[in-house]
């Protein structure tokens, strides 16, 4: 009993130290980077600041290993936005970061893409530009993987906060990433992942309202130590 208690105390201390380390690194970046002049840089820094505030609040409230892990995830998200801002400014983005929950499964935008949804154009790009100023580091949003990249609109944010997709956001998601809407360009892994994983994740995410904690960090899978890497998404987005 004594050793079990000591082990849990050490695990808690380690989780707190790890989260604090990434939070302090984010603080240094947010406070020392220049403001930037273009829309992409400004937006990435705004998002980095939001993740910094979220991580700080989570650290103050954390009392368990899982809660410290969520604070760590928020800090890493903030650092991902910092890397995006540095890229937009033409600076060295800095060292690679540990992968975010669901990031590997979500993949990354590999080529320019533009679609029309309900009379409005939505764009996605691997690079920042005036028409794609909104960066997303990649991850699972309410059961669906959203690739990292630069977008014309932050259409995924409603699902991040609500934990479920609205009809409009689902249409944009399908138009940008589904072969049936977007004109192909995906490998077989995406098709299999879409059929086997997306519909199930979408149903579960909307039925339960789970998948995101609303203030940073992904609850589904991450709280249990998972990485959201299963389901055939990886190869498909690599092809994209």
Backbone as CSV, one residue per row, in Angstrom:
resi,resn,N_x,N_y,N_z,CA_x,CA_y,CA_z,C_x,C_y,C_z
1,UNK,0.825,-1.203,0.000,0.000,0.000,0.000,0.861,1.255,0.000
2,UNK,1.905,1.239,0.817,2.801,2.387,0.921,3.458,2.666,-0.423
3,UNK,4.002,1.594,-1.074,4.697,1.781,-2.342,3.730,2.180,-3.446
4,UNK,2.523,1.670,-3.376,1.521,2.057,-4.369,1.199,3.544,-4.255
5,UNK,1.071,4.041,-3.036,0.789,5.451,-2.832,1.959,6.316,-3.293
6,UNK,3.175,5.877,-2.999,4.356,6.632,-3.414,4.467,6.684,-4.932
7,UNK,4.132,5.561,-5.580,4.209,5.527,-7.037,3.206,6.489,-7.652
8,UNK,1.993,6.537,-7.117,0.978,7.456,-7.630,1.389,8.913,-7.402
9,UNK,1.978,9.176,-6.248,2.446,10.527,-5.962,3.537,10.945,-6.943
10,UNK,4.441,9.992,-7.269,5.506,10.298,-8.217,4.967,10.514,-9.617
11,UNK,3.986,9.717,-10.019,3.361,9.889,-11.327,2.681,11.250,-11.440
12,UNK,2.018,11.661,-10.361,1.364,12.965,-10.356,2.393,14.084,-10.454
13,UNK,3.489,13.959,-9.702,4.535,14.976,-9.728,5.186,15.057,-11.107
14,UNK,5.406,13.901,-11.731,6.009,13.877,-13.065,5.086,14.527,-14.092
15,UNK,3.788,14.219,-14.013,2.828,14.802,-14.951,2.753,16.313,-14.777
16,UNK,2.776,16.768,-13.518,2.731,18.213,-13.252,3.981,18.896,-13.798
17,UNK,5.130,18.294,-13.591,6.389,18.869,-14.062,6.436,18.935,-15.585
18,UNK,5.962,17.887,-16.242,5.968,17.855,-17.701,5.054,18.930,-18.271
19,UNK,3.848,19.043,-17.721,2.912,20.065,-18.190,3.471,21.467,-17.946
20,UNK,4.066,21.681,-16.787,4.615,22.988,-16.442,5.757,23.366,-17.384
21,UNK,6.554,22.383,-17.759,7.694,22.639,-18.648,7.222,23.165,-20.006
22,UNK,6.237,22.503,-20.588,5.736,22.942,-21.893,4.987,24.271,-21.782
23,UNK,4.298,24.488,-20.671,3.583,25.742,-20.459,4.565,26.908,-20.372
24,UNK,5.657,26.725,-19.667,6.651,27.784,-19.542,7.345,28.067,-20.878
25,UNK,7.566,27.008,-21.646,8.147,27.209,-22.973,7.200,28.013,-23.858
26,UNK,5.913,27.708,-23.797,4.926,28.460,-24.562,4.887,29.915,-24.115
27,UNK,4.958,30.144,-22.811,4.935,31.508,-22.290,6.073,32.335,-22.871
28,UNK,7.268,31.750,-22.912,8.414,32.463,-23.458,8.228,32.829,-24.921
29,UNK,7.664,31.900,-25.692,7.450,32.146,-27.116,6.384,33.223,-27.341
30,UNK,5.281,33.119,-26.621,4.179,34.064,-26.810,4.611,35.487,-26.455
31,UNK,5.411,35.611,-25.410,5.792,36.939,-24.941,6.933,37.557,-25.742
32,UNK,7.729,36.722,-26.416,8.925,37.244,-27.076,8.798,37.385,-28.584
33,UNK,7.808,36.754,-29.190,7.663,36.868,-30.636,7.116,38.239,-31.013
34,UNK,7.592,38.810,-32.115,6.999,40.074,-32.592,5.564,39.853,-33.041
35,UNK,4.795,40.909,-33.081,3.364,40.799,-33.358,3.082,40.297,-34.762
36,UNK,3.891,40.637,-35.735,3.622,40.238,-37.108,2.640,41.179,-37.770
37,UNK,2.704,41.246,-39.102,1.880,42.197,-39.829,0.812,41.545,-40.691
38,UNK,1.040,40.327,-41.168,0.070,39.689,-42.049,-0.998,38.975,-41.241
39,UNK,-2.125,38.690,-41.892,-3.279,38.105,-41.210,-2.977,36.719,-40.662
40,UNK,-2.216,35.920,-41.405,-1.918,34.556,-40.966,-1.108,34.556,-39.680
41,UNK,-0.089,35.414,-39.621,0.744,35.497,-38.416,-0.058,35.980,-37.222
42,UNK,-0.840,37.036,-37.434,-1.643,37.584,-36.338,-2.610,36.543,-35.787
43,UNK,-3.282,35.811,-36.684,-4.253,34.826,-36.231,-3.583,33.677,-35.501
44,UNK,-2.441,33.217,-35.996,-1.727,32.122,-35.331,-1.288,32.531,-33.924
45,UNK,-0.858,33.774,-33.768,-0.436,34.248,-32.451,-1.633,34.423,-31.516
46,UNK,-2.775,34.843,-32.060,-3.998,34.919,-31.244,-4.353,33.531,-30.729
47,UNK,-4.312,32.539,-31.617,-4.635,31.166,-31.215,-3.618,30.629,-30.212
48,UNK,-2.346,30.968,-30.390,-1.327,30.547,-29.430,-1.610,31.146,-28.054
49,UNK,-2.011,32.427,-28.038,-2.350,33.073,-26.770,-3.551,32.435,-26.093
50,UNK,-4.533,32.027,-26.893,-5.706,31.354,-26.323,-5.319,30.032,-25.677
51,UNK,-4.440,29.285,-26.341,-4.011,28.000,-25.782,-3.155,28.214,-24.531
52,UNK,-2.387,29.303,-24.514,-1.604,29.645,-23.329,-2.527,29.903,-22.135
53,UNK,-3.567,30.690,-22.356,-4.519,30.967,-21.274,-5.238,29.700,-20.822
54,UNK,-5.623,28.865,-21.794,-6.311,27.624,-21.451,-5.404,26.697,-20.641
55,UNK,-4.150,26.572,-21.062,-3.211,25.705,-20.347,-2.978,26.206,-18.930
56,UNK,-2.877,27.530,-18.773,-2.677,28.084,-17.436,-3.845,27.781,-16.519
57,UNK,-5.061,27.943,-17.038,-6.242,27.629,-16.233,-6.320,26.162,-15.879
58,UNK,-5.973,25.297,-16.817,-6.002,23.862,-16.552,-4.958,23.469,-15.507
59,UNK,-3.790,24.085,-15.587,-2.757,23.790,-14.595,-3.203,24.195,-13.189
60,UNK,-3.868,25.322,-13.077,-4.326,25.780,-11.763,-5.355,24.833,-11.154
61,UNK,-6.178,24.230,-12.007,-7.249,23.356,-11.512,-6.852,21.888,-11.413
62,UNK,-5.749,21.502,-12.039,-5.397,20.087,-12.155,-5.079,19.458,-10.802
63,UNK,-5.642,18.278,-10.588,-5.357,17.510,-9.374,-5.076,16.041,-9.696
64,UNK,-5.166,15.653,-10.971,-4.935,14.274,-11.375,-3.939,14.232,-12.534
65,UNK,-3.408,13.052,-12.802,-2.472,12.872,-13.907,-3.141,13.241,-15.224
66,UNK,-4.369,12.768,-15.431,-5.064,13.056,-16.685,-5.281,14.550,-16.891
67,UNK,-5.594,15.261,-15.825,-5.809,16.701,-15.951,-4.513,17.428,-16.295
68,UNK,-3.403,16.972,-15.730,-2.116,17.559,-16.100,-1.760,17.222,-17.541
69,UNK,-2.131,16.043,-18.001,-1.891,15.678,-19.397,-2.689,16.560,-20.344
70,UNK,-3.897,16.908,-19.971,-4.700,17.809,-20.792,-4.080,19.210,-20.841
71,UNK,-3.542,19.666,-19.722,-2.861,20.961,-19.701,-1.618,20.919,-20.590
72,UNK,-0.905,19.827,-20.543,0.255,19.631,-21.419,-0.160,19.691,-22.881
73,UNK,-1.277,19.040,-23.219,-1.763,19.038,-24.594,-2.118,20.450,-25.056
74,UNK,-2.734,21.235,-24.178,-3.070,22.613,-24.536,-1.812,23.437,-24.788
75,UNK,-0.801,23.235,-23.957,0.461,23.957,-24.152,1.123,23.558,-25.468
76,UNK,1.079,22.268,-25.794,1.655,21.815,-27.057,0.876,22.374,-28.250
77,UNK,-0.437,22.465,-28.117,-1.238,23.091,-29.171,-0.780,24.538,-29.373
78,UNK,-0.580,25.246,-28.268,-0.116,26.619,-28.362,1.221,26.724,-29.059
79,UNK,2.127,25.805,-28.752,3.440,25.807,-29.400,3.324,25.471,-30.885
80,UNK,2.349,24.637,-31.240,2.123,24.353,-32.656,1.693,25.625,-33.394
81,UNK,0.858,26.432,-32.753,0.462,27.706,-33.351,1.650,28.670,-33.423
82,UNK,2.525,28.631,-32.442,3.725,29.457,-32.480,4.601,29.063,-33.672
83,UNK,4.771,27.765,-33.885,5.549,27.302,-35.034,4.919,27.794,-36.343
84,UNK,3.588,27.760,-36.391,2.900,28.248,-37.585,3.154,29.738,-37.789
85,UNK,3.102,30.507,-36.706,3.359,31.948,-36.804,4.786,32.221,-37.271
86,UNK,5.729,31.482,-36.742,7.123,31.661,-37.145,7.308,31.314,-38.623
87,UNK,6.618,30.261,-39.070,6.676,29.895,-40.482,6.110,31.011,-41.346
88,UNK,4.975,31.578,-40.919,4.353,32.665,-41.677,5.247,33.896,-41.738
89,UNK,6.077,34.104,-40.717,6.982,35.245,-40.687,8.299,34.969,-41.396
90,UNK,8.467,33.735,-41.907,9.704,33.381,-42.582,10.836,33.048,-41.636
91,UNK,10.517,32.739,-40.388,11.521,32.392,-39.393,11.648,30.879,-39.264
92,UNK,12.747,30.444,-38.696,12.913,29.026,-38.385,11.812,28.633,-37.403
93,UNK,11.003,27.606,-37.718,9.909,27.254,-36.805,10.378,26.672,-35.485
94,UNK,11.647,26.256,-35.404,12.148,25.689,-34.159,12.058,24.178,-34.159
95,UNK,12.427,23.555,-33.058,12.459,22.090,-32.994,11.075,21.477,-33.107
96,UNK,11.039,20.247,-33.589,9.783,19.515,-33.682,9.187,19.313,-32.286
97,UNK,7.864,19.218,-32.248,7.150,19.016,-30.991,6.654,17.585,-30.885
98,UNK,6.407,17.096,-29.687,5.730,15.798,-29.556,4.383,15.865,-30.254
99,UNK,3.937,14.778,-30.881,2.663,14.822,-31.604,1.487,15.061,-30.672
100,UNK,0.532,15.849,-31.145,-0.708,16.049,-30.411,-1.585,14.814,-30.536
101,UNK,-2.552,14.690,-29.646,-3.481,13.558,-29.705,-4.247,13.604,-31.022
102,UNK,-4.211,12.517,-31.772,-4.948,12.436,-33.019,-4.271,13.099,-34.196
103,UNK,-3.119,13.741,-33.993,-2.491,14.502,-35.069,-1.980,13.598,-36.183
104,UNK,-1.362,12.499,-35.811,-0.812,11.606,-36.829,-1.933,11.010,-37.679
105,UNK,-3.015,10.609,-37.043,-4.137,10.032,-37.790,-4.774,11.054,-38.712
106,UNK,-4.787,12.319,-38.309,-5.433,13.357,-39.118,-4.624,13.700,-40.352
107,UNK,-3.307,13.569,-40.299,-2.482,13.894,-41.446,-2.333,15.385,-41.655
108,UNK,-1.975,15.762,-42.872,-1.708,17.164,-43.182,-2.162,17.480,-44.604
109,UNK,-2.538,18.734,-44.820,-2.861,19.195,-46.158,-1.581,19.184,-46.994
110,UNK,-1.638,18.574,-48.180,-0.442,18.443,-49.013,-0.519,19.270,-50.288
111,UNK,-1.700,19.774,-50.641,-1.824,20.571,-51.855,-2.988,21.546,-51.708
112,UNK,-2.948,22.591,-52.548,-4.016,23.588,-52.532,-5.354,22.929,-52.860
113,UNK,-6.401,23.419,-52.187,-7.718,22.841,-52.408,-8.768,23.938,-52.207
114,UNK,-9.755,23.991,-53.112,-10.824,24.974,-53.004,-12.140,24.306,-53.384
115,UNK,-13.175,24.529,-52.587,-14.483,23.928,-52.842,-15.566,24.977,-52.597
116,UNK,-16.710,24.752,-53.194,-17.878,25.609,-52.995,-18.897,24.856,-52.138
117,UNK,-19.333,25.484,-51.058,-20.347,24.889,-50.189,-21.416,25.943,-49.916
118,UNK,-22.617,25.681,-50.344,-23.744,26.590,-50.138,-23.416,28.018,-50.584
119,UNK,-22.773,28.104,-51.740,-22.479,29.400,-52.331,-21.251,30.105,-51.793
120,UNK,-20.531,29.488,-50.872,-19.329,30.107,-50.313,-18.113,29.246,-50.607
121,UNK,-17.001,29.888,-50.928,-15.775,29.155,-51.215,-14.977,28.920,-49.935
122,UNK,-14.482,27.699,-49.806,-13.597,27.329,-48.695,-12.302,26.808,-49.285
123,UNK,-11.203,27.246,-48.704,-9.893,26.866,-49.220,-9.064,26.199,-48.123
124,UNK,-8.158,25.327,-48.565,-7.195,24.696,-47.663,-5.847,24.682,-48.361
125,UNK,-4.782,24.883,-47.596,-3.459,24.990,-48.199,-2.400,24.509,-47.213
126,UNK,-1.291,23.959,-47.723,-0.183,23.609,-46.823,0.624,24.825,-46.375
127,UNK,0.390,25.982,-46.996,1.166,27.177,-46.703,0.254,28.342,-46.322
128,UNK,0.731,29.243,-45.457,-0.058,30.431,-45.117,-0.134,31.387,-46.301
129,UNK,-1.266,32.054,-46.428,-1.454,33.045,-47.482,-2.577,33.976,-47.053
130,UNK,-2.755,35.044,-47.794,-3.812,36.001,-47.455,-5.182,35.336,-47.486
131,UNK,-5.381,34.378,-48.383,-6.666,33.701,-48.481,-6.841,32.529,-47.550
132,UNK,-5.765,32.117,-46.883,-5.835,30.998,-45.920,-5.078,31.384,-44.643
133,UNK,-5.656,32.279,-43.838,-4.939,32.788,-42.657,-5.145,31.978,-41.385
134,UNK,-6.026,30.950,-41.425,-6.359,30.212,-40.201,-5.630,28.866,-40.177
135,UNK,-4.760,28.714,-39.185,-3.988,27.475,-39.063,-4.674,26.525,-38.093
136,UNK,-4.610,25.230,-38.408,-5.039,24.197,-37.463,-3.937,23.145,-37.395
137,UNK,-3.476,22.774,-36.202,-2.326,21.860,-36.087,-2.645,20.408,-36.392
138,UNK,-3.915,20.080,-36.602,-4.297,18.705,-36.910,-4.723,17.954,-35.664
139,UNK,-5.769,17.157,-35.795,-6.247,16.374,-34.663,-7.674,15.920,-34.880
140,UNK,-8.183,15.172,-33.922,-9.541,14.657,-33.999,-10.496,15.635,-33.334
141,UNK,-11.464,16.102,-34.080,-12.452,17.061,-33.592,-13.809,16.369,-33.566
142,UNK,-14.338,16.136,-32.367,-15.645,15.492,-32.209,-15.774,14.247,-33.079
143,UNK,-14.715,13.429,-33.060,-14.755,12.143,-33.741,-14.276,12.133,-35.172
144,UNK,-13.968,13.307,-35.741,-13.501,13.354,-37.125,-12.100,13.971,-37.195
145,UNK,-11.194,13.364,-37.982,-9.837,13.912,-38.082,-9.764,15.090,-39.042
146,UNK,-9.269,16.207,-38.557,-9.087,17.403,-39.377,-7.585,17.583,-39.607
147,UNK,-7.123,17.532,-40.857,-5.685,17.614,-41.135,-5.087,18.962,-40.745
148,UNK,-3.815,18.944,-40.428,-3.119,20.200,-40.170,-2.962,20.970,-41.477
149,UNK,-2.989,22.265,-41.372,-2.836,23.098,-42.552,-3.455,24.461,-42.332
150,UNK,-3.514,25.227,-43.410,-4.030,26.599,-43.373,-5.361,26.646,-44.113
151,UNK,-6.337,27.312,-43.523,-7.692,27.314,-44.050,-8.206,28.750,-44.208
152,UNK,-9.185,28.888,-45.103,-9.770,30.220,-45.325,-10.717,30.626,-44.212
153,UNK,-11.313,29.631,-43.536,-12.232,29.895,-42.429,-11.995,28.852,-41.329
154,UNK,-12.166,29.225,-40.055,-12.022,28.252,-38.958,-13.319,27.471,-38.743
155,UNK,-13.745,26.741,-39.761,-15.054,26.083,-39.760,-15.157,24.958,-38.735
156,UNK,-14.052,24.497,-38.188,-14.042,23.418,-37.202,-14.263,23.921,-35.771
157,UNK,-14.207,25.223,-35.535,-14.201,25.739,-34.163,-15.514,25.484,-33.424
158,UNK,-16.620,25.518,-34.126,-17.900,25.241,-33.462,-17.909,23.848,-32.865
159,UNK,-17.383,22.879,-33.608,-17.327,21.504,-33.108,-16.349,21.373,-31.942
160,UNK,-15.293,22.173,-31.940,-14.342,22.145,-30.821,-15.026,22.556,-29.520
161,UNK,-15.832,23.598,-29.606,-16.481,24.125,-28.405,-17.678,23.276,-28.005
162,UNK,-18.501,22.913,-28.984,-19.747,22.199,-28.681,-19.558,20.702,-28.499
163,UNK,-18.447,20.158,-29.035,-18.233,18.718,-28.958,-19.037,17.950,-29.985
164,UNK,-19.709,18.630,-30.921,-20.503,17.983,-31.959,-20.507,18.875,-33.197
165,UNK,-20.633,18.259,-34.351,-20.590,18.987,-35.611,-21.961,19.539,-35.974
166,UNK,-21.983,20.770,-36.450,-23.188,21.309,-37.053,-23.284,20.883,-38.505
167,UNK,-24.450,21.007,-39.094,-24.655,20.559,-40.471,-23.736,21.303,-41.434
168,UNK,-23.608,22.614,-41.264,-22.759,23.384,-42.155,-21.306,22.949,-42.117
169,UNK,-20.789,22.701,-40.920,-19.402,22.269,-40.786,-19.190,20.887,-41.388
170,UNK,-20.168,20.007,-41.246,-20.071,18.674,-41.842,-19.995,18.779,-43.360
171,UNK,-20.786,19.669,-43.961,-20.752,19.850,-45.401,-19.378,20.346,-45.858
172,UNK,-18.789,21.273,-45.106,-17.457,21.763,-45.456,-16.432,20.648,-45.323
173,UNK,-16.509,19.892,-44.226,-15.592,18.771,-44.009,-15.651,17.803,-45.185
174,UNK,-16.866,17.393,-45.553,-17.026,16.421,-46.640,-16.541,16.990,-47.971
175,UNK,-16.812,18.267,-48.205,-16.399,18.872,-49.462,-14.877,18.935,-49.587
176,UNK,-14.198,19.254,-48.491,-12.741,19.375,-48.532,-12.030,18.029,-48.552
177,UNK,-12.596,17.033,-47.852,-11.832,15.809,-47.626,-12.445,14.530,-48.170
178,UNK,-13.710,14.540,-48.554,-14.330,13.326,-49.067,-14.109,13.203,-50.563
179,UNK,-13.677,12.032,-51.049,-13.470,11.863,-52.496,-14.734,12.133,-53.295
180,UNK,-15.893,11.794,-52.737,-17.144,11.991,-53.459,-17.445,13.449,-53.737
181,UNK,-17.029,14.332,-52.810,-17.281,15.768,-52.992,-16.111,16.460,-53.691
182,UNK,-14.913,16.084,-53.255,-13.757,16.897,-53.639,-13.080,16.493,-54.927
183,UNK,-13.538,15.443,-55.628,-12.943,15.111,-56.911,-11.754,14.201,-56.811
184,UNK,-11.618,13.441,-55.748,-10.553,12.447,-55.668,-9.284,13.003,-55.070
185,UNK,-8.155,12.353,-55.397,-6.871,12.770,-54.855,-6.515,12.078,-53.572
186,UNK,-7.305,11.082,-53.164,-7.043,10.356,-51.933,-6.668,8.918,-52.265
187,UNK,-5.948,8.282,-51.374,-5.623,6.876,-51.538,-6.690,5.984,-50.932
188,UNK,-6.501,4.675,-51.122,-7.472,3.725,-50.606,-7.589,3.745,-49.099
189,UNK,-6.530,4.129,-48.416,-6.576,4.170,-46.963,-7.591,5.171,-46.465
190,UNK,-7.711,6.288,-47.171,-8.708,7.284,-46.771,-10.113,6.726,-46.954
191,UNK,-10.358,6.077,-48.128,-11.685,5.527,-48.392,-12.085,4.541,-47.310
192,UNK,-11.166,3.654,-46.946,-11.455,2.666,-45.910,-11.676,3.346,-44.572
193,UNK,-10.828,4.347,-44.261,-10.978,5.054,-42.992,-12.280,5.813,-42.927
194,UNK,-12.653,6.424,-44.045,-13.910,7.186,-44.059,-15.098,6.268,-43.800
195,UNK,-15.099,5.095,-44.470,-16.228,4.179,-44.329,-16.285,3.556,-42.949
196,UNK,-15.118,3.209,-42.402,-15.096,2.452,-41.162,-14.978,3.318,-39.927
197,UNK,-14.339,4.489,-40.059,-14.045,5.273,-38.872,-14.801,6.573,-38.735
198,UNK,-14.962,7.311,-39.825,-15.536,8.641,-39.713,-16.994,8.600,-39.282
199,UNK,-17.780,7.708,-39.947,-19.192,7.659,-39.610,-19.402,7.228,-38.174
200,UNK,-18.623,6.241,-37.724,-18.732,5.779,-36.339,-18.328,6.889,-35.386
201,UNK,-17.200,7.566,-35.685,-16.745,8.650,-34.814,-17.704,9.808,-34.810
202,UNK,-18.281,10.103,-35.996,-19.243,11.204,-36.080,-20.480,10.905,-35.244
203,UNK,-21.002,9.663,-35.357,-22.177,9.290,-34.585,-21.890,9.347,-33.090
204,UNK,-20.749,8.791,-32.680,-20.423,8.767,-31.256,-20.193,10.175,-30.733
205,UNK,-19.502,11.006,-31.535,-19.209,12.361,-31.074,-20.462,13.188,-30.910
206,UNK,-21.417,13.023,-31.841,-22.635,13.811,-31.738,-23.603,13.241,-30.717
207,UNK,-23.611,11.929,-30.539,-24.505,11.341,-29.554,-24.080,11.682,-28.133
208,UNK,-22.784,11.656,-27.899,-22.312,11.826,-26.524,-21.868,13.245,-26.221
209,UNK,-21.560,14.020,-27.293,-21.015,15.370,-27.072,-19.576,15.311,-26.617
210,UNK,-18.936,14.136,-26.749,-17.566,13.982,-26.277,-16.599,14.262,-27.402
211,UNK,-15.309,14.240,-27.061,-14.275,14.361,-28.063,-13.366,15.540,-27.826
212,UNK,-13.841,16.516,-27.128,-13.028,17.704,-26.884,-13.515,18.354,-25.604
213,UNK,-12.615,18.921,-24.862,-13.023,19.422,-23.552,-13.481,20.877,-23.587
214,UNK,-13.423,21.492,-24.757,-13.902,22.873,-24.882,-12.873,23.905,-24.486
215,UNK,-11.839,23.484,-23.751,-10.843,24.467,-23.344,-9.451,24.029,-23.679
216,UNK,-9.331,23.043,-24.577,-8.015,22.586,-24.986,-7.762,21.186,-24.510
217,UNK,-7.150,20.401,-25.380,-6.863,19.011,-25.043,-8.006,18.119,-25.436
218,UNK,-7.676,16.968,-25.963,-8.697,16.063,-26.456,-8.991,15.016,-25.399
219,UNK,-10.264,14.902,-25.026,-10.651,13.952,-23.998,-10.699,12.530,-24.517
220,UNK,-11.284,12.344,-25.711,-11.497,10.985,-26.197,-10.169,10.332,-26.494
221,UNK,-9.911,9.198,-25.865,-8.694,8.445,-26.104,-7.514,9.000,-25.327
222,UNK,-7.315,10.308,-25.332,-6.135,10.874,-24.686,-6.158,10.674,-23.186
223,UNK,-7.331,10.793,-22.581,-7.413,10.651,-21.125,-7.014,9.258,-20.678
224,UNK,-7.161,8.279,-21.577,-6.769,6.916,-21.240,-5.402,6.573,-21.790
225,UNK,-4.717,7.567,-22.282,-3.369,7.347,-22.785,-3.337,6.973,-24.250
226,UNK,-4.470,7.045,-24.963,-4.511,6.648,-26.354,-3.951,7.729,-27.249
227,UNK,-3.736,7.349,-28.518,-3.157,8.291,-29.456,-4.013,8.518,-30.680
228,UNK,-5.149,7.846,-30.802,-6.066,8.007,-31.918,-5.405,7.665,-33.236
229,UNK,-4.443,6.712,-33.241,-3.715,6.410,-34.460,-4.355,5.301,-35.281
230,UNK,-5.392,4.634,-34.781,-5.944,3.503,-35.477,-7.008,3.912,-36.467
231,UNK,-7.306,3.006,-37.395,-8.492,3.188,-38.214,-8.257,3.471,-39.672
232,UNK,-6.987,3.400,-40.168,-6.771,3.521,-41.589,-6.765,4.942,-42.102
233,UNK,-6.690,5.952,-41.222,-6.692,7.331,-41.705,-5.324,7.737,-42.230
234,UNK,-4.259,7.169,-41.645,-2.913,7.684,-41.860,-2.517,7.634,-43.329
235,UNK,-2.645,6.474,-43.941,-2.222,6.347,-45.319,-3.032,7.213,-46.245
236,UNK,-4.313,7.352,-45.966,-5.159,8.124,-46.854,-4.780,9.589,-46.892
237,UNK,-4.528,10.187,-45.739,-4.168,11.598,-45.741,-2.760,11.811,-46.260
238,UNK,-1.876,10.819,-46.085,-0.561,10.956,-46.689,-0.689,11.091,-48.205
239,UNK,-1.615,10.318,-48.785,-1.825,10.389,-50.228,-2.349,11.759,-50.641
240,UNK,-3.172,12.350,-49.744,-3.713,13.677,-50.023,-2.602,14.703,-50.061
